[in-house]
Amino acid sequence: MSRSKIFSQKTLANFLHYQNMCNFVMLKGKTAFITGASRGIGRGIAIKFAEFGAFIGINYVTNDEGAKKTLKLVKEKGSQGVLLKGDVSDASNINKNIKTIIDERGQIDVLVNNAGIYVRNTFENISFDAWKRVLAVNLTGCYHLCKQVIPYMRPGGRIVFISSQLAFKGSYHGSDYAASKAGMLGLMRSLALELAEKHILVNAIAPGTIDTDIIVDYSEKMKQKRIKEIPLGRLGVPDDVANACLFLASNLSDYITGETINVNGGLYIH
């Protein structure tokens, strides 16, 4: 083997080692509370944060097996976590979740408001009870979480809202969902202003079409139609959102607050 080839292999090995060390250190010692983390985007964010050194609070409602799988994947990344079962629309459940993670960790550094429900229906057919339920989880849940988590955040804390492109463009079959996601952005901007003096940064991510359970009823024809509409030529995956969330949770975003990052492959450009 030539000396130059040996050198290049050593250089690559050193670079990868350095990169792995940087990855782990980025959120090392941080505690993240992620809602809706038993599957989809929430799980993707939990795994990504674990890869970069964070302790993960895995909030979920009913999917015990999914939550256990998320915890297993978190541990495989070399981090630790705790299961936090509770409906975000119930303030008492959130209080129990927070007590559990504070008793173990003492503080919360990153809150990711990801939990949400989406039921396809026209406005004409949405009952008032259904409307209230969607807003209770998607928007009021964010109120409960922020209200109870912020007192445990120190300067440098991060809050990230997972909104949606539908917050901007509306929806033919989910006006309640679109309204709740738009409301999240209003709450995000307001908190960014209020918490700036405490050096707690508040931002949002607005995903486009992400290949998760939310599009499980898409036919293959529908998927292909949507892919043709996306300039980057593919559906998003949870890791696409998780990467943006990692940026907002880390010190790489120290001078960013009140902003929304669009993760949509160019489908909607604002």
Buried (B, 14 or more C-beta within 10 A) or exposed (E): EEEEEEEEEEEEEEEEEEEEEEBBEBBEEBBBBBBBBBBBBBBBBBBBBBBBBBBBBBBBBEBEEBBBBBBEBBEEBEBBBBBBBBBBBBBEBBEEBBEBBBEEBEBBBBBBBBBBBBEEBEBEEBEEEBBEBBBBBBBBBBBBBBEBBBEBBEEBBBBBBBBBBBBBEEBEBBBBBBBBBBBBBEBBBEBBEEBEEEEBBBBBBBBBBBBBEBBEEBEEEEBEEBBEBBEEEEBBEBBBBBBBBBBBBBEEBEEBBBBBBBBBBEBBEE
